[in-house]
Amino acid sequence: MTSPIEQACIDKSLKMTDQRRVIARVLSDAEDHPDVDEVHHRAVAIDARISLATVYRTLRLFEDSGIIQSHVFGGPRSRYEATDDDDHHDHLINVETGQVIEFFDEELEGLQEKIAARLGFRLVDHRLELYGKPVKPAPGNNKA
């Protein structure tokens, strides 16, 4: 079965080598936002012949083709996810663990549109990244 990222590559007429197919599948199957080393580690588990250089080149090709997008999330490494025009979401990054939480909030989206309009703009795109630390409940307070 063809992975969503592999299908996007085919739709854009990219040549799909076996190694690119593996990398496309790794990215499609990712439930997180892997960096290049994580993509390489997962790809090598499927095909040991895939080099780190191949992963770098393939990620660049996929990104330049608009199939994936990279995020820096306040750290030194880019993290990757599929580009999906039908699934807009924002990100909340746990600064203690690096965990990335995707979320969508209709009220927040409307507020961004209002702000842009007030400043004389019509939004065509945006990227929102929130950085935070988990709030720990006070001792003895076990209410959720």
MDAnalysis code that builds the backbone (N, CA, C; Angstrom):
import MDAnalysis as mda
import numpy as np

u = mda.Universe.empty(432, n_residues=144, atom_resindex=np.repeat(np.arange(144), 3), trajectory=True)
u.add_TopologyAttr("name", ["N", "CA", "C"] * 144)
u.add_TopologyAttr("resid", np.arange(1, 145))
u.add_TopologyAttr("resname", ["MET", "THR", "SER", "PRO", "ILE", "GLU", "GLN", "ALA", "CYS", "ILE", "ASP", "LYS", "SER", "LEU", "LYS", "MET", "THR", "ASP", "GLN", "ARG", "ARG", "VAL", "ILE", "ALA", "ARG", "VAL", "LEU", "SER", "ASP", "ALA", "GLU", "ASP", "HIS", "PRO", "ASP", "VAL", "ASP", "GLU", "VAL", "HIS", "HIS", "ARG", "ALA", "VAL", "ALA", "ILE", "ASP", "ALA", "ARG", "ILE", "SER", "LEU", "ALA", "THR", "VAL", "TYR", "ARG", "THR", "LEU", "ARG", "LEU", "PHE", "GLU", "ASP", "SER", "GLY", "ILE", "ILE", "GLN", "SER", "HIS", "VAL", "PHE", "GLY", "GLY", "PRO", "ARG", "SER", "ARG", "TYR", "GLU", "ALA", "THR", "ASP", "ASP", "ASP", "ASP", "HIS", "HIS", "ASP", "HIS", "LEU", "ILE", "ASN", "VAL", "GLU", "THR", "GLY", "GLN", "VAL", "ILE", "GLU", "PHE", "PHE", "ASP", "GLU", "GLU", "LEU", "GLU", "GLY", "LEU", "GLN", "GLU", "LYS", "ILE", "ALA", "ALA", "ARG", "LEU", "GLY", "PHE", "ARG", "LEU", "VAL", "ASP", "HIS", "ARG", "LEU", "GLU", "LEU", "TYR", "GLY", "LYS", "PRO", "VAL", "LYS", "PRO", "ALA", "PRO", "GLY", "ASN", "ASN", "LYS", "ALA"])
u.atoms.positions = np.array([
    [0.839, -1.184, 0.000],
    [0.000, 0.000, 0.000],
    [0.887, 1.252, 0.000],
    [0.471, 2.252, -0.726],
    [1.230, 3.486, -0.859],
    [0.956, 4.409, 0.329],
    [2.012, 4.930, 0.943],
    [1.850, 5.858, 2.067],
    [1.411, 7.224, 1.533],
    [0.778, 8.044, 2.381],
    [0.343, 9.372, 1.919],
    [1.480, 10.237, 1.369],
    [2.634, 10.196, 1.995],
    [3.749, 11.012, 1.497],
    [4.275, 10.443, 0.187],
    [4.332, 9.131, 0.079],
    [4.748, 8.529, -1.191],
    [3.775, 8.927, -2.296],
    [2.478, 8.909, -2.007],
    [1.485, 9.296, -3.009],
    [1.662, 10.753, -3.412],
    [1.969, 11.615, -2.446],
    [2.211, 13.027, -2.762],
    [3.423, 13.163, -3.685],
    [4.447, 12.344, -3.467],
    [5.633, 12.356, -4.333],
    [5.267, 11.922, -5.749],
    [4.474, 10.870, -5.844],
    [4.033, 10.368, -7.150],
    [3.215, 11.445, -7.858],
    [2.310, 12.093, -7.111],
    [1.471, 13.150, -7.687],
    [2.303, 14.307, -8.221],
    [3.474, 14.531, -7.622],
    [4.365, 15.613, -8.062],
    [5.432, 15.104, -9.034],
    [5.267, 13.863, -9.485],
    [6.157, 13.246, -10.479],
    [7.601, 13.124, -10.013],
    [7.802, 12.931, -8.715],
    [9.154, 12.689, -8.216],
    [9.525, 11.232, -8.468],
    [10.769, 11.013, -8.821],
    [11.252, 9.646, -8.988],
    [11.297, 8.989, -7.609],
    [10.677, 7.821, -7.485],
    [10.612, 7.149, -6.190],
    [11.520, 5.923, -6.175],
    [12.687, 6.085, -5.575],
    [13.588, 4.952, -5.372],
    [13.083, 4.165, -4.167],
    [13.615, 2.975, -3.978],
    [13.225, 2.173, -2.813],
    [13.542, 2.919, -1.518],
    [14.692, 3.587, -1.480],
    [15.073, 4.311, -0.265],
    [14.145, 5.497, -0.003],
    [13.748, 6.200, -1.043],
    [12.795, 7.303, -0.863],
    [11.445, 6.781, -0.381],
    [11.049, 5.610, -0.876],
    [9.779, 5.014, -0.424],
    [9.828, 4.710, 1.073],
    [10.949, 4.182, 1.528],
    [11.093, 3.878, 2.957],
    [11.014, 5.168, 3.774],
    [11.724, 6.187, 3.357],
    [11.721, 7.459, 4.086],
    [10.321, 8.078, 4.067],
    [9.640, 7.997, 2.936],
    [8.264, 8.501, 2.847],
    [7.359, 7.752, 3.815],
    [7.532, 6.443, 3.901],
    [6.705, 5.641, 4.812],
    [7.012, 6.001, 6.272],
    [8.293, 6.155, 6.599],
    [8.678, 6.540, 7.968],
    [8.005, 7.859, 8.350],
    [8.042, 8.831, 7.457],
    [7.426, 10.128, 7.747],
    [5.907, 10.022, 7.837],
    [5.303, 9.240, 6.958],
    [3.845, 9.071, 6.990],
    [3.391, 8.378, 8.260],
    [4.185, 7.426, 8.735],
    [3.815, 6.657, 9.929],
    [4.124, 7.391, 11.234],
    [4.911, 8.460, 11.158],
    [5.336, 9.167, 12.374],
    [4.146, 9.828, 13.059],
    [4.035, 9.589, 14.345],
    [3.011, 10.261, 15.146],
    [3.607, 11.458, 15.881],
    [4.905, 11.661, 15.699],
    [5.598, 12.788, 16.303],
    [6.168, 13.651, 15.181],
    [7.092, 14.483, 15.494],
    [7.761, 15.349, 14.525],
    [9.245, 14.982, 14.558],
    [9.648, 13.927, 13.850],
    [11.030, 13.442, 13.966],
    [12.044, 14.392, 13.343],
    [13.255, 14.381, 13.922],
    [14.357, 15.117, 13.313],
    [15.079, 14.163, 12.362],
    [16.110, 14.642, 11.699],
    [16.780, 13.842, 10.673],
    [17.366, 12.554, 11.258],
    [17.928, 12.629, 12.463],
    [18.497, 11.424, 13.071],
    [17.417, 10.397, 13.400],
    [16.261, 10.869, 13.863],
    [15.163, 9.947, 14.157],
    [14.629, 9.311, 12.877],
    [14.507, 10.102, 11.810],
    [14.066, 9.550, 10.523],
    [15.068, 8.499, 10.061],
    [16.356, 8.808, 10.163],
    [17.394, 7.864, 9.743],
    [17.320, 6.575, 10.559],
    [17.206, 6.700, 11.866],
    [17.140, 5.527, 12.746],
    [15.958, 4.631, 12.359],
    [14.808, 5.224, 12.126],
    [13.614, 4.448, 11.764],
    [13.750, 3.838, 10.371],
    [14.359, 4.586, 9.451],
    [14.530, 4.079, 8.088],
    [15.512, 2.912, 8.051],
    [16.600, 3.013, 8.809],
    [17.606, 1.943, 8.850],
    [17.020, 0.658, 9.432],
    [16.043, 0.792, 10.312],
    [15.382, -0.394, 10.865],
    [14.623, -1.151, 9.777],
    [14.266, -0.456, 8.693],
    [13.561, -1.081, 7.571],
    [14.542, -1.495, 6.484],
    [15.512, -0.636, 6.196],
    [16.501, -0.897, 5.147],
    [17.855, -0.375, 5.626],
    [18.722, -1.277, 6.031],
    [20.019, -0.919, 6.622],
    [20.940, -0.186, 5.650],
    [20.629, -0.181, 4.368],
    [21.489, 0.476, 3.377],
    [21.270, 1.979, 3.288],
    [20.274, 2.509, 3.977],
    [19.968, 3.940, 3.874],
    [20.962, 4.744, 4.714],
    [21.677, 5.641, 4.049],
    [22.676, 6.461, 4.750],
    [22.038, 7.738, 5.289],
    [22.725, 8.350, 6.224],
    [22.270, 9.623, 6.771],
    [22.239, 10.684, 5.669],
    [23.218, 10.653, 4.771],
    [23.252, 11.611, 3.659],
    [22.022, 11.457, 2.770],
    [21.594, 10.223, 2.539],
    [20.388, 9.981, 1.742],
    [19.164, 10.566, 2.428],
    [19.092, 10.418, 3.740],
    [17.960, 10.986, 4.482],
    [17.972, 12.506, 4.353],
    [19.125, 13.138, 4.543],
    [19.216, 14.597, 4.398],
    [18.753, 15.042, 3.008],
    [19.263, 14.388, 1.969],
    [18.907, 14.768, 0.593],
    [17.418, 14.567, 0.331],
    [16.879, 13.465, 0.831],
    [15.468, 13.160, 0.596],
    [14.564, 14.138, 1.338],
    [14.900, 14.448, 2.579],
    [14.100, 15.426, 3.320],
    [14.121, 16.781, 2.614],
    [15.280, 17.189, 2.121],
    [15.379, 18.461, 1.394],
    [14.512, 18.423, 0.133],
    [14.565, 17.314, -0.607],
    [13.751, 17.168, -1.817],
    [12.265, 17.240, -1.481],
    [11.841, 16.496, -0.463],
    [10.431, 16.495, -0.069],
    [9.991, 17.886, 0.391],
    [10.861, 18.569, 1.128],
    [10.504, 19.905, 1.609],
    [10.455, 20.904, 0.451],
    [11.438, 20.868, -0.425],
    [11.454, 21.771, -1.584],
    [10.253, 21.541, -2.491],
    [9.721, 20.321, -2.481],
    [8.558, 19.973, -3.303],
    [7.240, 20.280, -2.606],
    [7.301, 20.765, -1.359],
    [6.093, 21.111, -0.623],
    [5.362, 19.926, -0.027],
    [6.024, 18.786, 0.069],
    [5.399, 17.561, 0.573],
    [5.498, 17.475, 2.092],
    [6.601, 17.969, 2.630],
    [6.774, 18.036, 4.080],
    [7.171, 19.458, 4.440],
    [7.079, 19.766, 5.710],
    [7.558, 21.058, 6.190],
    [8.416, 20.836, 7.421],
    [9.340, 21.747, 7.619],
    [10.217, 21.635, 8.781],
    [9.849, 22.698, 9.807],
    [10.115, 22.371, 11.050],
    [9.918, 23.278, 12.176],
    [11.183, 23.219, 13.019],
    [11.553, 24.335, 13.618],
    [12.728, 24.333, 14.482],
    [12.323, 24.168, 15.940],
    [11.173, 24.654, 16.352],
    [10.646, 24.482, 17.707],
    [11.649, 24.872, 18.788],
    [12.402, 25.926, 18.572],
    [13.278, 26.461, 19.602],
    [14.543, 25.672, 19.867],
    [14.780, 24.619, 19.132],
    [15.982, 23.825, 19.346],
    [16.913, 23.946, 18.158],
    [18.012, 23.239, 18.207],
    [18.987, 23.347, 17.124],
    [18.638, 22.509, 15.895],
    [17.680, 21.575, 16.022],
    [17.408, 20.651, 14.928],
    [16.034, 20.888, 14.317],
    [15.975, 20.770, 12.997],
    [14.682, 20.824, 12.322],
    [13.931, 19.532, 12.583],
    [12.607, 19.657, 12.728],
    [11.731, 18.503, 12.892],
    [10.745, 18.549, 11.728],
    [10.269, 17.395, 11.309],
    [9.509, 17.317, 10.067],
    [8.118, 16.742, 10.264],
    [7.201, 17.217, 9.410],
    [5.856, 16.657, 9.352],
    [5.324, 16.850, 7.938],
    [4.339, 16.046, 7.597],
    [3.719, 16.144, 6.282],
    [3.000, 17.476, 6.146],
    [3.028, 18.026, 4.950],
    [2.255, 19.218, 4.644],
    [0.858, 18.751, 4.272],
    [-0.133, 19.271, 4.970],
    [-1.518, 18.884, 4.696],
    [-2.370, 20.140, 4.724],
    [-2.720, 20.632, 3.546],
    [-3.481, 21.876, 3.450],
    [-4.870, 21.760, 4.063],
    [-5.375, 20.538, 4.216],
    [-6.715, 20.331, 4.766],
    [-6.703, 20.143, 6.277],
    [-5.531, 20.141, 6.901],
    [-5.441, 19.854, 8.333],
    [-4.580, 20.902, 9.030],
    [-5.073, 22.140, 9.073],
    [-4.309, 23.186, 9.762],
    [-4.313, 22.912, 11.261],
    [-3.180, 23.107, 11.871],
    [-3.073, 22.992, 13.323],
    [-1.909, 23.857, 13.793],
    [-1.921, 24.132, 15.072],
    [-0.844, 24.878, 15.703],
    [-0.087, 23.925, 16.622],
    [0.980, 24.401, 17.223],
    [1.825, 23.536, 18.045],
    [2.057, 24.136, 19.429],
    [2.015, 23.276, 20.433],
    [2.406, 23.616, 21.802],
    [3.601, 22.732, 22.126],
    [4.719, 23.347, 22.463],
    [5.951, 22.605, 22.716],
    [6.253, 22.628, 24.203],
    [6.409, 21.440, 24.780],
    [6.793, 21.291, 26.182],
    [8.293, 21.560, 26.253],
    [8.680, 22.671, 26.876],
    [10.095, 23.046, 26.903],
    [10.928, 22.144, 27.800],
    [10.274, 21.370, 28.657],
    [11.013, 20.450, 29.532],
    [11.344, 19.138, 28.831],
    [10.443, 18.669, 27.973],
    [10.638, 17.359, 27.343],
    [10.824, 17.424, 25.837],
    [10.466, 18.545, 25.219],
    [10.520, 18.654, 23.766],
    [9.291, 18.082, 23.078],
    [8.347, 17.537, 23.845],
    [7.128, 16.976, 23.258],
    [6.386, 18.067, 22.491],
    [5.901, 17.723, 21.306],
    [5.145, 18.647, 20.473],
    [3.695, 18.179, 20.443],
    [2.798, 19.065, 20.856],
    [1.373, 18.753, 20.891],
    [0.696, 19.584, 19.809],
    [-0.013, 18.913, 18.905],
    [-0.762, 19.613, 17.871],
    [-2.144, 19.949, 18.411],
    [-2.637, 21.141, 18.068],
    [-3.985, 21.512, 18.491],
    [-4.610, 22.455, 17.473],
    [-5.935, 22.535, 17.513],
    [-6.688, 23.475, 16.690],
    [-7.722, 24.132, 17.583],
    [-7.836, 25.445, 17.504],
    [-8.813, 26.170, 18.306],
    [-9.505, 27.201, 17.417],
    [-10.781, 26.977, 17.160],
    [-11.549, 27.852, 16.267],
    [-11.557, 29.301, 16.764],
    [-11.690, 29.485, 18.066],
    [-11.711, 30.834, 18.641],
    [-10.381, 31.553, 18.388],
    [-9.278, 30.840, 18.557],
    [-7.955, 31.411, 18.311],
    [-7.785, 31.768, 16.835],
    [-8.266, 30.908, 15.957],
    [-8.176, 31.183, 14.517],
    [-8.936, 32.465, 14.183],
    [-10.138, 32.615, 14.756],
    [-10.931, 33.815, 14.517],
    [-10.251, 35.067, 15.039],
    [-9.623, 34.951, 16.197],
    [-8.911, 36.086, 16.786],
    [-7.753, 36.528, 15.888],
    [-7.042, 35.581, 15.319],
    [-5.931, 35.919, 14.424],
    [-6.445, 36.654, 13.185],
    [-7.578, 36.200, 12.645],
    [-8.188, 36.867, 11.491],
    [-8.579, 38.303, 11.854],
    [-9.175, 38.472, 13.039],
    [-9.589, 39.802, 13.500],
    [-8.393, 40.738, 13.639],
    [-7.325, 40.241, 14.227],
    [-6.123, 41.063, 14.416],
    [-5.554, 41.486, 13.070],
    [-5.465, 40.545, 12.144],
    [-4.947, 40.873, 10.814],
    [-5.823, 41.929, 10.146],
    [-7.149, 41.766, 10.229],
    [-8.072, 42.727, 9.611],
    [-7.928, 44.105, 10.255],
    [-7.812, 44.136, 11.575],
    [-7.659, 45.406, 12.288],
    [-6.388, 46.143, 11.837],
    [-5.375, 45.376, 11.463],
    [-4.115, 45.967, 11.014],
    [-4.067, 46.163, 9.497],
    [-5.212, 45.880, 8.828],
    [-5.293, 46.109, 7.389],
    [-4.798, 44.965, 6.532],
    [-4.859, 43.735, 7.056],
    [-4.390, 42.574, 6.307],
    [-5.467, 41.505, 6.222],
    [-5.331, 40.667, 5.203],
    [-6.120, 39.447, 5.090],
    [-5.126, 38.305, 5.220],
    [-5.322, 37.460, 6.223],
    [-4.388, 36.348, 6.430],
    [-4.437, 35.377, 5.260],
    [-3.282, 34.957, 4.801],
    [-3.206, 33.914, 3.781],
    [-2.585, 32.646, 4.358],
    [-1.876, 32.803, 5.468],
    [-1.269, 31.651, 6.132],
    [-0.713, 32.131, 7.468],
    [-0.463, 31.202, 8.340],
    [0.221, 31.526, 9.588],
    [0.758, 30.245, 10.210],
    [1.683, 30.441, 11.122],
    [2.264, 29.336, 11.877],
    [2.376, 29.816, 13.316],
    [1.752, 29.068, 14.231],
    [1.775, 29.455, 15.636],
    [2.435, 28.350, 16.447],
    [3.440, 28.730, 17.205],
    [4.130, 27.801, 18.095],
    [4.106, 28.398, 19.494],
    [3.522, 27.675, 20.423],
    [3.489, 28.090, 21.820],
    [4.480, 27.234, 22.590],
    [5.211, 27.826, 23.503],
    [6.198, 27.111, 24.305],
    [5.780, 27.207, 25.761],
    [5.746, 26.073, 26.455],
    [5.314, 26.113, 27.840],
    [5.850, 24.973, 28.672],
    [5.612, 25.109, 29.967],
    [5.953, 24.067, 30.936],
    [4.644, 23.541, 31.507],
    [4.563, 22.239, 31.757],
    [3.345, 21.698, 32.349],
    [3.092, 22.332, 33.715],
    [1.840, 22.612, 33.986],
    [1.455, 23.149, 35.287],
    [1.288, 21.967, 36.224],
    [2.061, 21.980, 37.283],
    [1.988, 20.880, 38.247],
    [0.952, 21.248, 39.300],
    [0.025, 20.338, 39.608],
    [-0.978, 20.657, 40.626],
    [-0.317, 20.871, 41.986],
    [-0.920, 21.733, 42.777],
    [-0.410, 21.994, 44.128],
    [-0.484, 20.716, 44.948],
    [0.470, 20.507, 45.878],
    [0.437, 19.299, 46.717],
    [-0.915, 19.160, 47.414],
    [-1.462, 17.946, 47.369],
    [-2.746, 17.667, 48.004],
    [-3.936, 18.007, 47.128],
    [-3.699, 18.608, 45.960],
    [-4.792, 18.948, 45.053],
    [-4.777, 17.948, 43.912],
    [-5.629, 16.956, 43.986],
    [-5.669, 15.905, 42.973],
    [-6.823, 16.089, 42.007],
    [-7.436, 17.251, 41.983],
    [-8.553, 17.501, 41.069],
    [-8.023, 17.659, 39.660],
    [-8.746, 17.082, 38.713],
    [-8.335, 17.184, 37.315],
    [-8.890, 18.428, 36.676],
])
